[in-house]
Amino acid sequence: MKLMIWWAQRLGVDGLAWSSAELQDARWGAFAVPEILYRKFLPDAARALAATLSCVFDSTLIPVRRNSRRVTLGNHGWEVQNQRGTPITKPFRSRAQAERFADLTGEFSSLVLPVLWIDRLRLIDSIPLYGSGEAQEWFTRCERRFEINETKVPSANSD
C-alpha cells in the first residue's frame, strides 16, 4: 500500500482505491479469494497510513463492468466472452481493443469502494521500510548510511 500511494502520487491522481472482498469473490468465484486481505489487512493499513500522513480514508463510487462481458486470451487473440464463456465476436489483436469493446457493450454498476484520498498530501520523498513510521520520515529525503565492520580475517599464510 505504501508503494502504491507513492506511485499514485507520481501519476497525479486524487486517491488510491482498491477492490472489496465482495467484488473479488464475484470475480474469482470458486477460486480461493484471500478475504482477510480485503476485509482486514488493506483497511487496517489504510487507516494507519491515513493517520500518519494526515490524509482521508473514506469510500467512493466507482463504475465497474459487470460479469456480462469478460476478456480472455484465446488461441487466436483476445476474446470478449459472455457470462457462460462463449465468445461474442471474433478475437481482437490487443487486449485494449477487446476491453474497449467489452466496455461499450457491457453493463456497469457503481460500487462503493474504499479509498485513500492523497490529493492534498505533500510530495513523498521516502518510504519507511517497516510500518507506517512517522510523517517526517515520508517527507524528508533519506540518506544512505553504510557502516563497514572491519574484522580481520586470518589469512592462510598467517603464522
Backbone as a printed PyTorch tensor [residue, N CA C, xyz], in Angstrom:
tensor([[[  0.8330,  -1.1870,   0.0000],
         [  0.0000,   0.0000,   0.0000],
         [  0.8800,   1.2530,   0.0000]],

        [[  2.0040,   1.2010,   0.7380],
         [  2.8920,   2.3690,   0.8040],
         [  3.4450,   2.6980,  -0.5790]],

        [[  3.8750,   1.6880,  -1.2940],
         [  4.4150,   1.9080,  -2.6360],
         [  3.3310,   2.4050,  -3.5930]],

        [[  2.1130,   1.8950,  -3.4450],
         [  1.0130,   2.3220,  -4.3070],
         [  0.6500,   3.7900,  -4.0620]],

        [[  0.7320,   4.2490,  -2.8180],
         [  0.4770,   5.6690,  -2.5400],
         [  1.5320,   6.5180,  -3.2390]],

        [[  2.7800,   6.1000,  -3.1180],
         [  3.8700,   6.8390,  -3.7620],
         [  3.6490,   6.8860,  -5.2780]],

        [[  3.3070,   5.7390,  -5.8770],
         [  3.1250,   5.6670,  -7.3290],
         [  1.9040,   6.4830,  -7.7680]],

        [[  0.8100,   6.3830,  -7.0360],
         [ -0.3970,   7.1450,  -7.3680],
         [ -0.1090,   8.6400,  -7.3160]],

        [[  0.6730,   9.0440,  -6.3380],
         [  1.0380,  10.4560,  -6.2340],
         [  1.8610,  10.8920,  -7.4420]],

        [[  2.7730,  10.0610,  -7.8930],
         [  3.5970,  10.3830,  -9.0660],
         [  2.7450,  10.4820, -10.3310]],

        [[  1.6610,   9.7050, -10.3810],
         [  0.7590,   9.7370, -11.5410],
         [ -0.1960,  10.9250, -11.4910]],

        [[ -0.2520,  11.6090, -10.3510],
         [ -1.0950,  12.7910, -10.2260],
         [ -2.5610,  12.5080,  -9.9690]],

        [[ -2.8720,  11.3420,  -9.4070],
         [ -4.2700,  11.0240,  -9.1310],
         [ -4.6920,  11.5960,  -7.7780]],

        [[ -5.9930,  11.7040,  -7.5760],
         [ -6.5230,  12.2770,  -6.3380],
         [ -6.6110,  11.2690,  -5.1990]],

        [[ -6.7670,   9.9970,  -5.5380],
         [ -6.9310,   8.9970,  -4.4940],
         [ -6.5090,   7.6270,  -4.9560]],

        [[ -6.3530,   6.7450,  -3.9880],
         [ -5.9770,   5.3620,  -4.2470],
         [ -7.1020,   4.4820,  -3.7250]],

        [[ -7.8150,   3.8200,  -4.6330],
         [ -8.9220,   2.9380,  -4.2600],
         [ -8.5150,   1.4960,  -4.5570]],

        [[ -9.1650,   0.5590,  -3.8990],
         [ -8.8860,  -0.8470,  -4.1380],
         [-10.1860,  -1.6300,  -4.0570]],

        [[-10.1050,  -2.8570,  -4.4920],
         [-11.2640,  -3.7270,  -4.5910],
         [-11.7840,  -4.1250,  -3.2080]],

        [[-13.0260,  -4.5710,  -3.1900],
         [-13.6210,  -5.0940,  -1.9540],
         [-13.5890,  -6.6210,  -1.9980]],

        [[-13.7870,  -7.2460,  -0.8510],
         [-13.8350,  -8.7100,  -0.7840],
         [-14.9930,  -9.2460,  -1.6260]],

        [[-16.1240,  -8.5340,  -1.6190],
         [-17.2890,  -8.9700,  -2.3890],
         [-17.0070,  -8.9510,  -3.8910]],

        [[-16.3440,  -7.9080,  -4.3530],
         [-16.0160,  -7.8030,  -5.7740],
         [-15.0230,  -8.8930,  -6.1810]],

        [[-14.0330,  -9.1610,  -5.3520],
         [-13.0710, -10.2220,  -5.6490],
         [-13.7450, -11.5900,  -5.6480]],

        [[-14.6590, -11.7950,  -4.7170],
         [-15.3880, -13.0530,  -4.6560],
         [-16.2290, -13.2530,  -5.9160]],

        [[-16.8960, -12.1970,  -6.3690],
         [-17.7010, -12.2810,  -7.5980],
         [-16.8100, -12.5420,  -8.8120]],

        [[-15.6230, -11.9690,  -8.8160],
         [-14.7220, -12.1320,  -9.9560],
         [-14.1250, -13.5320, -10.0250]],

        [[-13.6810, -14.0580,  -8.8850],
         [-12.9410, -15.3170,  -8.8840],
         [-13.8060, -16.5290,  -8.5890]],

        [[-15.0140, -16.3260,  -8.0940],
         [-15.9510, -17.4290,  -7.8870],
         [-15.4100, -18.5390,  -7.0000]],

        [[-15.2730, -19.7270,  -7.5710],
         [-14.8950, -20.9170,  -6.8080],
         [-13.4370, -20.8980,  -6.3400]],

        [[-12.6130, -20.0380,  -6.9190],
         [-11.2160, -19.9720,  -6.5010],
         [-11.1210, -19.2800,  -5.1490]],

        [[-10.1390, -19.6610,  -4.3710],
         [ -9.9910, -19.1020,  -3.0280],
         [ -9.5430, -17.6440,  -3.0930]],

        [[-10.3650, -16.7660,  -2.5740],
         [-10.0500, -15.3400,  -2.5020],
         [ -9.4880, -15.0630,  -1.1040]],

        [[ -8.3670, -14.3670,  -1.0060],
         [ -7.8310, -14.0640,   0.3270],
         [ -8.6710, -12.9830,   1.0090]],

        [[ -9.8210, -13.3870,   1.5440],
         [-10.7720, -12.4220,   2.1260],
         [-10.1540, -11.5630,   3.2060]],

        [[ -9.2800, -12.1400,   4.0100],
         [ -8.6860, -11.3820,   5.1120],
         [ -7.8800, -10.1860,   4.5890]],

        [[ -7.3300, -10.3200,   3.4010],
         [ -6.5900,  -9.2130,   2.7920],
         [ -7.5110,  -8.0240,   2.5530]],

        [[ -8.6890,  -8.2810,   1.9820],
         [ -9.6160,  -7.2080,   1.6210],
         [-10.4800,  -6.7360,   2.7960]],

        [[-10.7370,  -7.6090,   3.7580],
         [-11.5890,  -7.2470,   4.8940],
         [-10.8090,  -6.6590,   6.0670]],

        [[ -9.5320,  -7.0530,   6.2110],
         [ -8.7830,  -6.5990,   7.3780],
         [ -7.4720,  -5.8950,   7.0420]],

        [[ -6.5530,  -6.5890,   6.3480],
         [ -5.1960,  -6.0550,   6.1680],
         [ -5.1520,  -4.7400,   5.3990]],

        [[ -5.8310,  -4.6560,   4.2550],
         [ -5.8160,  -3.4070,   3.4840],
         [ -6.5100,  -2.2550,   4.2270]],

        [[ -7.7040,  -2.4700,   4.7960],
         [ -8.3120,  -1.3640,   5.5640],
         [ -7.4700,  -0.9390,   6.7700]],

        [[ -6.8840,  -1.9050,   7.4910],
         [ -6.0370,  -1.5540,   8.6380],
         [ -4.8240,  -0.7440,   8.2010]],

        [[ -4.1950,  -1.1630,   7.1010],
         [ -3.0290,  -0.4320,   6.5780],
         [ -3.4420,   0.9750,   6.1440]],

        [[ -4.5930,   1.0960,   5.4930],
         [ -5.0710,   2.4140,   5.0410],
         [ -5.3500,   3.3340,   6.2270]],

        [[ -5.9540,   2.8040,   7.2850],
         [ -6.2240,   3.6230,   8.4750],
         [ -4.9210,   4.1130,   9.1100]],

        [[ -3.9390,   3.2240,   9.2170],
         [ -2.6450,   3.6010,   9.8080],
         [ -1.9500,   4.6590,   8.9590]],

        [[ -1.9740,   4.4880,   7.6480],
         [ -1.3310,   5.4590,   6.7550],
         [ -2.0770,   6.7890,   6.7630]],

        [[ -3.3980,   6.7450,   6.8160],
         [ -4.1850,   7.9870,   6.8610],
         [ -3.8610,   8.7660,   8.1250]],

        [[ -3.7270,   8.0650,   9.2310],
         [ -3.4050,   8.7420,  10.4970],
         [ -1.9980,   9.3380,  10.4530]],

        [[ -1.0590,   8.6010,   9.9110],
         [  0.3290,   9.0790,   9.8450],
         [  0.4820,  10.2420,   8.8870]],

        [[ -0.1080,  10.1330,   7.7020],
         [  0.1010,  11.1130,   6.6380],
         [ -0.9400,  12.2350,   6.6300]],

        [[ -1.8780,  12.1990,   7.5480],
         [ -2.9550,  13.1980,   7.6160],
         [ -3.7280,  13.2860,   6.2990]],

        [[ -4.0700,  12.1330,   5.7550],
         [ -4.9470,  12.1110,   4.5880],
         [ -6.2410,  11.3880,   4.9800]],

        [[ -7.2180,  11.4020,   4.1120],
         [ -8.5520,  10.9100,   4.4480],
         [ -8.7490,   9.4900,   3.9280]],

        [[ -9.1680,   8.5980,   4.8300],
         [ -9.5760,   7.2360,   4.4600],
         [-11.0920,   7.2400,   4.4300]],

        [[-11.6750,   6.9670,   3.2550],
         [-13.1130,   7.1090,   3.0630],
         [-13.5780,   6.0380,   2.0880]],

        [[-14.6690,   6.3050,   1.3980],
         [-15.1610,   5.4320,   0.3300],
         [-15.6140,   6.3100,  -0.8240]],

        [[-15.7220,   5.6940,  -1.9950],
         [-16.1300,   6.4270,  -3.1820],
         [-16.9050,   5.5010,  -4.1110]],

        [[-17.7140,   6.0890,  -4.9910],
         [-18.4380,   5.3150,  -6.0070],
         [-17.5730,   5.1820,  -7.2510]],

        [[-17.3740,   3.9450,  -7.7010],
         [-16.5660,   3.6950,  -8.8910],
         [-17.3660,   2.8050,  -9.8320]],

        [[-17.4840,   3.2000, -11.1160],
         [-18.1950,   2.3340, -12.0700],
         [-17.3340,   1.1180, -12.4260]],

        [[-17.9460,  -0.0640, -12.3510],
         [-17.2380,  -1.3200, -12.6170],
         [-18.0700,  -2.1240, -13.6150]],

        [[-17.4010,  -2.6790, -14.6260],
         [-18.1040,  -3.5070, -15.6110],
         [-18.5450,  -4.8100, -14.9590]],

        [[-19.7940,  -5.1600, -15.1570],
         [-20.3270,  -6.4120, -14.6120],
         [-19.7500,  -7.6020, -15.3560]],

        [[-20.0450,  -8.7810, -14.8440],
         [-19.5280, -10.0110, -15.4470],
         [-20.2400, -10.4170, -16.7350]],

        [[-21.0760,  -9.5310, -17.2950],
         [-21.7500,  -9.8630, -18.5510],
         [-20.7630,  -9.8940, -19.7160]],

        [[-19.6030,  -9.3100, -19.5340],
         [-18.5390,  -9.3200, -20.5470],
         [-17.2170,  -9.6140, -19.8610]],

        [[-16.5190, -10.6270, -20.3570],
         [-15.1970, -10.9810, -19.8470],
         [-14.2130, -10.9720, -20.9970]],

        [[-13.0110, -10.5390, -20.7190],
         [-11.9510, -10.5190, -21.7240],
         [-10.9160, -11.5700, -21.3450]],

        [[-10.6420, -12.4840, -22.2690],
         [ -9.6600, -13.5410, -22.0270],
         [ -8.7740, -13.7110, -23.2490]],

        [[ -7.5900, -14.2410, -23.0270],
         [ -6.6700, -14.5230, -24.1280],
         [ -6.9680, -15.9150, -24.6550]],

        [[ -7.4390, -15.9800, -25.9020],
         [ -7.7460, -17.2580, -26.5390],
         [ -6.6200, -17.6970, -27.4580]],

        [[ -6.8560, -18.7290, -28.2080],
         [ -5.8430, -19.2680, -29.1330],
         [ -5.5210, -18.3240, -30.2830]],

        [[ -6.4810, -17.4650, -30.6560],
         [ -6.3110, -16.6050, -31.8250],
         [ -6.3140, -15.1130, -31.4910]],

        [[ -6.2280, -14.7800, -30.2250],
         [ -6.2240, -13.3760, -29.8270],
         [ -7.0870, -13.1540, -28.5980]],

        [[ -7.3860, -11.8890, -28.3210],
         [ -8.1690, -11.5130, -27.1430],
         [ -9.6540, -11.6270, -27.4440]],

        [[-10.3560, -12.4470, -26.6590],
         [-11.7750, -12.6970, -26.8710],
         [-12.6250, -11.9550, -25.8420]],

        [[-13.7730, -11.4700, -26.3020],
         [-14.7820, -10.9380, -25.3970],
         [-15.8380, -12.0290, -25.2860]],

        [[-16.0690, -12.4710, -24.0590],
         [-16.9910, -13.5790, -23.8220],
         [-18.1690, -13.1210, -22.9740]],

        [[-19.2820, -13.8690, -23.1020],
         [-20.4340, -13.5980, -22.2480],
         [-20.2470, -14.3340, -20.9200]],

        [[-21.2660, -14.3180, -20.0640],
         [-21.1610, -14.9360, -18.7390],
         [-20.9000, -16.4340, -18.7920]],

        [[-21.3410, -17.0820, -19.8450],
         [-21.1520, -18.5320, -19.9750],
         [-19.8080, -18.8910, -20.5910]],

        [[-19.0020, -17.8730, -20.9500],
         [-17.6890, -18.1350, -21.5350],
         [-17.6970, -18.3090, -23.0390]],

        [[-18.8100, -17.9470, -23.6810],
         [-18.9310, -18.0610, -25.1280],
         [-18.4600, -16.7690, -25.7740]],

        [[-17.5120, -16.8410, -26.7360],
         [-17.0720, -15.6230, -27.4250],
         [-18.2370, -14.9690, -28.1680]],

        [[-18.3070, -13.6320, -28.1000],
         [-19.4080, -12.9340, -28.7670],
         [-18.9450, -12.2000, -30.0170]],

        [[-17.6400, -12.1690, -30.2820],
         [-17.0850, -11.5790, -31.5030],
         [-15.8720, -12.4010, -31.9050]],

        [[-15.3290, -12.0840, -33.0470],
         [-14.0550, -12.7180, -33.3880],
         [-12.9690, -12.0870, -32.5070]],

        [[-11.8350, -12.7510, -32.3340],
         [-10.7840, -12.2480, -31.4380],
         [-10.1970, -10.9100, -31.8960]],

        [[ -9.7710, -10.1240, -30.9200],
         [ -9.1080,  -8.8480, -31.1680],
         [ -7.5960,  -9.0410, -31.0980]],

        [[ -6.8550,  -8.1610, -31.7810],
         [ -5.3900,  -8.2440, -31.7610],
         [ -4.7960,  -7.8420, -30.4220]],

        [[ -5.4160,  -6.8810, -29.7580],
         [ -4.8540,  -6.4050, -28.4850],
         [ -5.9070,  -6.4880, -27.3810]],

        [[ -5.4210,  -6.5720, -26.1760],
         [ -6.3230,  -6.5840, -25.0290],
         [ -7.0650,  -5.2600, -24.9260]],

        [[ -6.3880,  -4.1580, -25.2470],
         [ -7.0210,  -2.8400, -25.1670],
         [ -8.2530,  -2.7700, -26.0720]],

        [[ -8.1530,  -3.3270, -27.2800],
         [ -9.2990,  -3.3360, -28.1940],
         [-10.4470,  -4.1630, -27.6140]],

        [[-10.1100,  -5.3370, -27.0650],
         [-11.1360,  -6.2110, -26.5050],
         [-11.7920,  -5.5640, -25.2830]],

        [[-10.9920,  -4.9420, -24.4230],
         [-11.5450,  -4.2730, -23.2380],
         [-12.4640,  -3.1230, -23.6450]],

        [[-12.0670,  -2.3810, -24.6640],
         [-12.8970,  -1.2650, -25.1440],
         [-14.2460,  -1.7660, -25.6490]],

        [[-14.2340,  -2.8590, -26.4310],
         [-15.4860,  -3.4420, -26.9330],
         [-16.3450,  -3.9400, -25.7670]],

        [[-15.7140,  -4.6080, -24.7930],
         [-16.4510,  -5.1080, -23.6300],
         [-17.0800,  -3.9500, -22.8590]],

        [[-16.3380,  -2.8410, -22.7400],
         [-16.8850,  -1.6650, -22.0540],
         [-18.0710,  -1.0780, -22.8130]],

        [[-17.9660,  -1.0250, -24.1350],
         [-19.0360,  -0.4350, -24.9400],
         [-20.2970,  -1.2790, -24.9520]],

        [[-20.1630,  -2.5960, -24.8460],
         [-21.3260,  -3.4780, -24.9420],
         [-21.7550,  -4.0660, -23.5980]],

        [[-20.9390,  -3.8870, -22.5600],
         [-21.2510,  -4.4590, -21.2600],
         [-22.1020,  -3.5470, -20.3980]],

        [[-22.4900,  -4.0680, -19.2700],
         [-23.2720,  -3.3210, -18.2910],
         [-22.3560,  -2.9150, -17.1400]],

        [[-22.6380,  -1.7510, -16.5530],
         [-21.8280,  -1.2440, -15.4460],
         [-22.6790,  -1.0680, -14.2090]],

        [[-22.0260,  -1.2070, -13.0710],
         [-22.6320,  -0.9150, -11.7720],
         [-21.7040,   0.0470, -11.0560]],

        [[-22.2690,   0.8920, -10.2230],
         [-21.4520,   1.7550,  -9.3830],
         [-21.3040,   1.0820,  -8.0300]],

        [[-20.0690,   0.8440,  -7.6370],
         [-19.7910,   0.1810,  -6.3720],
         [-19.1460,   1.1510,  -5.3960]],

        [[-19.4560,   0.9790,  -4.1380],
         [-18.8190,   1.7560,  -3.0880],
         [-17.5460,   1.0130,  -2.7040]],

        [[-16.4070,   1.6590,  -2.9410],
         [-15.1150,   1.0420,  -2.6480],
         [-14.2980,   1.9340,  -1.7290]],

        [[-13.4060,   1.3300,  -0.9390],
         [-12.5540,   2.1310,  -0.0490],
         [-11.5530,   2.9480,  -0.8510]],

        [[-11.2130,   4.1190,  -0.3150],
         [-10.2560,   4.9970,  -1.0000],
         [ -9.4440,   5.7670,   0.0360]],

        [[ -8.2110,   6.0160,  -0.2980],
         [ -7.3330,   6.8740,   0.4910],
         [ -7.1120,   8.1200,  -0.3620]],

        [[ -7.6390,   9.2650,   0.0850],
         [ -7.5240,  10.4990,  -0.6880],
         [ -6.1450,  11.1060,  -0.4480]],

        [[ -5.3780,  11.2770,  -1.5300],
         [ -3.9900,  11.7680,  -1.4220],
         [ -3.7780,  13.0800,  -2.1520]],

        [[ -4.8600,  13.7110,  -2.6070],
         [ -4.7360,  14.9200,  -3.4270],
         [ -4.1150,  16.0890,  -2.6840]],

        [[ -4.2030,  16.1220,  -1.3660],
         [ -3.6200,  17.2380,  -0.5970],
         [ -2.3520,  16.8220,   0.1460]],

        [[ -1.8630,  15.6620,  -0.1580],
         [ -0.6830,  15.1220,   0.5090],
         [  0.5910,  15.7480,  -0.0570]],

        [[  1.4790,  16.1790,   0.8330],
         [  2.7810,  16.6860,   0.3750],
         [  3.5000,  15.6010,  -0.4030]],

        [[  4.4390,  15.9960,  -1.2430],
         [  5.1800,  15.0460,  -2.0600],
         [  6.0270,  14.1360,  -1.1760]],

        [[  5.8320,  12.8580,  -1.3500],
         [  6.5640,  11.8580,  -0.5740],
         [  7.9880,  11.7450,  -1.1170]],

        [[  8.9710,  11.8490,  -0.2160],
         [ 10.3780,  11.7370,  -0.6000],
         [ 10.9670,  10.3700,  -0.2990]],

        [[ 10.4640,   9.7180,   0.7320],
         [ 10.9620,   8.3870,   1.0730],
         [  9.8650,   7.6200,   1.8010]],

        [[ 10.0110,   6.3080,   1.8350],
         [  9.0050,   5.4450,   2.4280],
         [  9.6570,   4.6370,   3.5420]],

        [[  9.0870,   4.6610,   4.7500],
         [  9.6420,   3.8440,   5.8300],
         [  9.5970,   2.3610,   5.4600]],

        [[ 10.6410,   1.6520,   5.8060],
         [ 10.7230,   0.2430,   5.4530],
         [  9.6900,  -0.5910,   6.2060]],

        [[  9.5350,  -0.3480,   7.5080],
         [  8.6010,  -1.1200,   8.3260],
         [  7.4910,  -0.2200,   8.8690]],

        [[  6.2660,  -0.7060,   8.8090],
         [  5.1440,   0.0330,   9.3570],
         [  4.9010,   1.3500,   8.6460]],

        [[  4.1080,   2.2110,   9.2930],
         [  3.8120,   3.5000,   8.6730],
         [  4.7770,   4.5830,   9.1180]],

        [[  5.5310,   4.3290,  10.1880],
         [  6.5280,   5.2910,  10.6390],
         [  5.9170,   6.6040,  11.0970]],

        [[  6.7470,   7.6300,  11.1320],
         [  6.3270,   8.9900,  11.4820],
         [  6.2180,   9.8030,  10.1960]],

        [[  5.3780,  10.8210,  10.1970],
         [  5.1640,  11.6380,   9.0000],
         [  6.4690,  12.2150,   8.4640]],

        [[  7.3580,  12.6640,   9.3440],
         [  8.6100,  13.2880,   8.8970],
         [  9.4690,  12.3180,   8.0800]],

        [[  9.3440,  11.0110,   8.3400],
         [ 10.1020,  10.0190,   7.5850],
         [  9.6740,   9.9740,   6.1200]],

        [[  8.4310,  10.3330,   5.8410],
         [  7.8920,  10.2890,   4.4860],
         [  8.2820,  11.5240,   3.6730]],

        [[  8.4680,  12.6400,   4.3450],
         [  8.6320,  13.9010,   3.6360],
         [ 10.0530,  14.4660,   3.6730]],

        [[ 10.9860,  13.7130,   4.2130],
         [ 12.3860,  14.1380,   4.1840],
         [ 13.1970,  13.0780,   3.4760]],

        [[ 14.1060,  13.5540,   2.6890],
         [ 14.9340,  12.6420,   1.8970],
         [ 15.7950,  11.8000,   2.8270]],

        [[ 15.8150,  10.5540,   2.5930],
         [ 16.5970,   9.6450,   3.4170],
         [ 18.0150,   9.5490,   2.8540]],

        [[ 18.9890,   9.5180,   3.7240],
         [ 20.3820,   9.3900,   3.2950],
         [ 20.8390,   7.9590,   3.5010]],

        [[ 21.6440,   7.4950,   2.5880],
         [ 22.2030,   6.1540,   2.7420],
         [ 23.3600,   6.2090,   3.7190]],

        [[ 23.3280,   5.2890,   4.6280],
         [ 24.4220,   5.2070,   5.5910],
         [ 24.9430,   3.7890,   5.5880]],

        [[ 26.1970,   3.6640,   5.3390],
         [ 26.8170,   2.3460,   5.3430],
         [ 27.8690,   2.3110,   6.4400]],

        [[ 27.7880,   1.3110,   7.2700],
         [ 28.8170,   1.1020,   8.2700],
         [ 29.5260,  -0.1850,   7.9100]],

        [[ 30.7970,  -0.0700,   7.6920],
         [ 31.5680,  -1.2470,   7.3320],
         [ 32.2950,  -1.7160,   8.5740]],

        [[ 32.0060,  -2.9250,   8.9500],
         [ 32.6830,  -3.5230,  10.0850],
         [ 33.9770,  -4.1460,   9.5910]],

        [[ 35.0640,  -3.5920,  10.0020],
         [ 36.3440,  -4.1480,   9.5750],
         [ 36.7660,  -5.2030,  10.5770]],

        [[ 36.6080,  -6.4200,  10.1770],
         [ 37.0790,  -7.5160,  11.0140],
         [ 38.2230,  -8.1820,  10.2850]],

        [[ 39.2460,  -8.4820,  11.0320],
         [ 40.4090,  -9.1110,  10.4090],
         [ 40.1910, -10.5960,  10.3210]],

        [[ 40.3150, -11.0710,   9.1230],
         [ 40.1860, -12.4980,   8.8860],
         [ 41.5800, -13.0460,   8.6890]],

        [[ 41.9610, -14.0430,   9.4560],
         [ 43.3190, -14.5700,   9.3000],
         [ 43.5060, -15.1700,   7.9270]],

        [[ 44.6240, -14.9010,   7.3340],
         [ 44.9140, -15.4460,   6.0130],
         [ 45.4910, -16.8480,   6.1760]],

        [[ 45.5140, -17.5570,   5.0980],
         [ 46.0450, -18.9280,   5.1070],
         [ 47.5310, -18.9480,   5.3950]],

        [[ 48.2420, -17.8230,   5.1160],
         [ 49.6810, -17.7790,   5.2960],
         [ 50.0880, -17.2120,   6.6660]],

        [[ 49.1430, -16.9930,   7.5630],
         [ 49.4580, -16.4100,   8.8580],
         [ 50.2550, -17.3980,   9.7150]],

        [[ 51.0960, -16.8330,  10.5620],
         [ 51.8570, -17.6900,  11.4770],
         [ 51.0600, -17.9840,  12.6970]]])
